[in-house]
Amino acid sequence: MKFNFRRFLAVFKARNIEFFRDKGALGWVFVFPMLVTFGFSYLFNLGDSGIYKAATIGDSLAPKSELIQWITYSDIEEAKNKLRHHQVDLLVDFTSKPLTYYMNSTSPNSRIAEKVFLESRSPISISGITKIAIDGREIKYIDWLFPGLLTMNVLWMALWGVGWVVVRHRKLGVLKRFKASPLTPLEYLLAQVCSRLFLLVSSGVMIFIGGHLIHPFVTEGSYLTLLLIYTLGCLSLSSIGLVVAARLTSEEFANGILNLITYPMMFLSEIWFSLEGSSETTQLLAKFMPLWHMTSSFRRVMSEGATVSDIAPSLYILLGITVVFTLLGAAMFKWNKD
């Protein structure tokens, strides 16, 4: 049977109406990110954790300190870029003669890390040290956090809005009725994904504007690039929801599977904290997460002015996940409980 746009549009409209009628869910989609943005902007100061990250070129002479975590880099330009964008608080080149360290003149944490580093060395060795200040735009914790809040909202809405809803429809017998109609599985699934994409993009734009009103964010890159990242991220996470929903009939079991997917992804995708300095295994696992690529790309565009070509690898991964999981979900899809 050929794809029929009218049938697709009918399901698309019905799913949107179903969502908008749920005033509680609709309100929470907008209220929760705003509350967290407001809280981290004005009520809390989480920028100072007491542990400072310092990049090092040649770590054999790095002094031990309970307050500094040393992270080794082989490329000094990469390390300088990390310092410039507040991903590390200090950079020390132990291979240079005289020993040279770099600090970010716009970062309070960098000034504190500098003091801790100098105090950890003897007065004799301090005299032979060269200091270089690097200028970078001041980035507060909320500036770094907001892209993560936005993508975390997508994580919950995409997985539950597609995966859990389709399972509920199957359990209630809605899909059994659809099976008796001319509607095809492809039309139904595409309608679910497109409906969720429409809601996610609409709510995402409103949350971005609302967050900007609460705490004005400086966006160095293009808003169209941000929209492209956001759209591909929504599609990739919704496609994962399709696979979860393909055959399950128990809402409780689906809820457990979705939680199993959600929590590792949330903690490994740098939503709340940077993985800089964590183990190579942890960082490798993070790069398998579509949410990491979405969050990381969003931050790079906002804080570094990255272009589409700069984040192309992440975009290709998000697109690949979308295609693979959508086809897999469609192939596995089942109308009935049995």
C-alpha positions in Angstrom: 0.0 0.0 0.0 1.3 3.4 -1.0 2.0 6.2 1.6 -1.0 8.4 2.0 -0.4 11.9 3.3 -4.0 12.4 4.4 -3.9 9.4 6.7 -0.5 10.5 8.0 -1.8 14.1 8.7 -4.9 12.8 10.5 -2.8 10.8 13.0 -0.3 13.7 13.3 -3.2 16.1 14.2 -4.7 13.6 16.6 -1.5 13.1 18.5 -0.9 16.9 18.8 -4.5 17.4 20.2 -3.9 14.6 22.7 -0.8 16.3 24.0 -2.3 19.8 24.1 -5.3 18.5 26.1 -3.0 17.3 28.9 -2.5 20.7 30.6 -0.3 19.3 33.3 2.2 17.8 30.9 2.1 20.8 28.6 2.8 23.2 31.5 5.6 21.1 32.9 7.4 21.0 29.5 7.8 24.8 29.8 7.9 25.4 33.5 10.6 22.9 34.5 13.5 24.2 32.3 12.5 27.8 33.4 12.6 26.9 37.1 16.0 25.3 36.8 17.4 28.2 34.7 16.1 30.7 37.3 17.4 28.6 40.2 20.9 28.2 38.8 21.0 31.9 37.6 20.0 33.6 40.9 19.7 31.2 43.8 22.8 29.0 43.6 26.5 29.4 42.8 27.8 26.1 41.6 30.8 27.5 39.7 33.2 26.8 42.5 33.4 23.1 43.4 36.7 23.4 45.3 38.5 21.2 42.8 40.2 23.0 39.9 41.2 21.4 36.5 44.6 22.2 35.2 45.9 21.2 31.8 49.5 20.2 31.6 52.1 19.7 28.8 54.5 17.2 30.2 53.1 16.1 33.6 56.2 14.5 35.2 56.9 17.7 37.3 53.3 18.5 38.1 53.1 19.1 41.9 50.6 17.0 43.8 47.6 19.0 45.2 44.3 18.0 46.7 42.8 21.1 45.0 44.0 20.6 41.4 43.3 17.8 39.0 46.0 17.6 36.4 44.9 16.7 32.8 47.6 15.9 30.3 47.5 17.2 26.7 49.9 16.7 23.9 48.8 19.7 21.8 49.3 23.0 23.6 46.9 24.8 21.2 44.1 22.5 22.1 44.9 23.1 25.8 44.9 26.8 25.3 41.5 26.6 23.6 40.2 24.5 26.6 41.4 27.3 28.9 40.0 30.0 26.8 36.5 28.4 26.9 36.7 27.7 30.7 36.9 23.9 30.3 40.1 23.9 32.4 41.2 26.6 34.9 44.9 26.6 34.3 47.5 25.5 31.7 51.1 24.7 32.7 53.8 23.8 30.2 56.4 21.9 32.1 58.4 21.3 28.9 59.2 25.0 28.3 62.2 26.8 29.7 61.6 28.8 31.7 58.5 26.9 32.9 55.4 28.7 31.6 51.8 28.8 32.8 48.7 30.3 31.3 45.6 31.6 33.1 42.3 32.9 31.9 42.0 36.6 32.9 38.2 36.5 32.8 37.8 33.4 35.0 37.7 33.7 38.8 38.4 30.0 39.0 41.6 30.5 36.9 42.8 33.1 39.4 42.3 30.8 42.3 43.9 27.8 40.5 46.9 30.0 39.7 47.3 30.9 43.4 47.0 27.2 44.4 49.6 26.2 41.8 52.1 28.9 42.9 51.6 28.0 46.6 52.3 24.4 45.8 55.8 25.3 44.6 58.8 26.5 46.6 59.7 30.3 46.5 62.9 29.4 44.7 61.1 27.6 41.8 58.5 30.4 41.5 61.1 32.9 40.5 61.8 31.0 37.3 58.2 30.8 36.1 56.7 32.8 33.2 53.0 33.8 33.3 50.9 34.4 30.2 47.3 35.7 30.5 44.8 34.4 27.9 41.6 36.5 27.3 38.3 34.7 26.9 34.7 35.6 27.2 33.4 35.2 30.8 31.3 32.1 31.0 29.2 31.5 34.0 28.0 28.1 35.1 24.5 28.7 33.9 25.8 29.7 30.4 27.5 26.2 30.3 24.5 24.5 31.9 21.6 25.8 29.8 22.3 23.8 26.6 22.3 20.7 28.7 19.0 21.6 30.3 17.5 22.1 26.8 18.7 18.8 25.5 17.7 17.0 28.7 14.2 18.2 28.1 14.4 16.7 24.6 15.6 13.4 26.1 12.5 13.0 28.3 10.0 14.3 25.8 11.3 12.3 22.9 11.7 8.9 24.6 8.5 9.0 26.6 6.5 11.0 24.1 7.1 8.4 21.5 8.1 5.1 23.2 5.8 5.2 26.2 2.8 6.6 24.3 2.9 4.0 21.6 3.1 1.2 24.2 0.1 2.8 26.0 -1.9 2.9 22.7 -1.1 -0.8 22.1 -2.2 -1.7 25.6 -5.5 0.3 25.3 -6.3 -1.4 22.0 -5.9 1.8 20.0 -3.4 0.2 17.6 -5.8 -2.7 17.1 -8.3 -0.3 15.7 -5.7 1.3 13.6 -4.8 -2.1 12.2 -8.4 -2.5 10.9 -8.1 0.8 9.1 -6.2 1.6 5.9 -3.4 3.2 8.0 0.0 1.6 7.5 2.7 1.2 10.2 5.0 3.6 8.4 2.3 6.3 8.3 1.5 5.8 12.0 5.1 5.8 13.1 6.1 8.8 11.0 3.1 10.7 12.4 4.2 10.0 15.9 7.8 11.1 15.3 6.8 14.2 13.3 4.2 15.2 15.9 6.9 14.9 18.6 9.3 16.8 16.5 6.8 19.6 16.0 6.2 19.8 19.7 9.9 19.6 20.7 11.0 22.3 18.2 8.1 24.6 19.2 8.7 24.2 22.9 12.5 24.4 22.5 12.3 27.7 20.7 10.0 29.1 23.4 12.3 27.8 26.2 15.3 29.2 24.5 13.7 32.6 24.3 12.4 32.4 27.8 15.7 31.3 29.2 17.4 34.2 27.3 15.0 36.6 29.0 15.8 35.2 32.4 19.6 35.1 31.8 20.8 36.7 28.6 23.0 34.2 26.8 25.7 35.2 24.3 25.5 33.0 21.2 28.6 33.2 19.2 27.4 31.0 16.3 24.4 30.8 14.1 20.8 30.3 15.3 20.1 28.2 12.2 23.0 25.9 13.2 21.5 25.5 16.6 18.1 24.7 15.1 19.8 22.0 12.8 21.5 20.4 15.8 18.3 20.5 17.9 16.2 19.0 15.1 18.6 16.1 14.4 18.9 15.5 18.1 15.1 15.3 18.5 14.8 12.9 15.6 17.6 10.6 16.8 16.1 10.3 20.3 12.6 9.9 19.0 13.8 7.0 16.8 15.2 5.3 19.8 11.8 5.6 21.4 10.3 3.8 18.3 12.5 0.8 18.9 11.5 0.6 22.5 7.8 0.9 21.6 8.0 -1.6 18.6 6.7 -4.6 20.5 6.3 -3.9 24.2 2.8 -4.1 25.7 3.5 -3.3 29.4 3.7 0.4 30.3 5.7 -0.6 33.5 8.2 -2.6 31.5 8.5 0.2 28.9 9.0 2.7 31.8 11.9 0.6 33.1 13.6 0.2 29.7 13.3 4.0 29.1 14.8 4.7 32.5 17.6 2.3 31.8 18.4 4.2 28.6 17.8 7.7 30.0 19.9 7.8 33.2 23.3 6.6 31.8 22.7 8.9 28.8 21.9 11.8 31.1 25.0 11.4 33.3 27.4 10.6 30.4 26.3 13.5 28.2 27.9 16.4 30.2 24.5 17.9 31.0 25.5 18.8 34.6 29.3 18.5 34.7 32.2 18.2 32.3 33.8 14.9 31.6 37.2 16.6 31.0 39.7 14.7 33.0 37.6 11.5 33.3 38.9 8.1 32.1 39.2 7.4 28.4 36.6 4.6 28.7 34.1 7.1 30.2 34.7 9.6 27.4 34.5 6.9 24.8 31.1 5.7 26.1 29.9 9.3 26.1 30.6 9.5 22.4 28.2 6.6 21.7 25.3 8.7 23.2 23.3 10.9 20.8 22.6 13.3 23.7 26.3 13.9 24.1 26.7 14.9 20.5 23.7 17.1 20.7 24.8 18.8 23.9 28.4 19.2 22.9 27.6 20.6 19.5 25.1 23.1 21.1 27.7 24.3 23.5 30.4 24.7 20.8 28.1 26.8 18.6 26.9 29.0 21.5 30.3 29.5 23.2 32.8 29.0 20.5 30.9 30.0 17.3 31.4 26.6 15.7 30.0 26.2 12.2 28.2 23.3 10.6 31.5 22.0 9.2 33.1 22.1 12.6 30.4 19.9 14.1 29.8 17.8 11.0 30.9 14.5 12.6 28.3 14.8 15.4 25.6 15.8 12.8 26.4 12.7 10.7 26.2 10.5 13.8 22.8 12.0 14.8 21.5 11.5 11.3 22.8 7.9 11.2 21.2 7.0 14.5 17.9 8.5 13.2 17.9 6.4 10.0 19.1 3.2 11.6 16.7 3.2 14.5 13.7 4.4 12.5 14.1 1.6 10.0 14.7 -0.9 12.9 11.6 0.3 14.7 9.5 0.1 11.6 10.7 -3.4 10.9 10.0 -4.6 14.4 6.7 -2.8 14.8 3.6 -4.8 15.8 0.0 -3.6 16.0 -1.4 -6.1 18.5 -0.5 -7.3 22.0 0.1 -10.9 20.8 
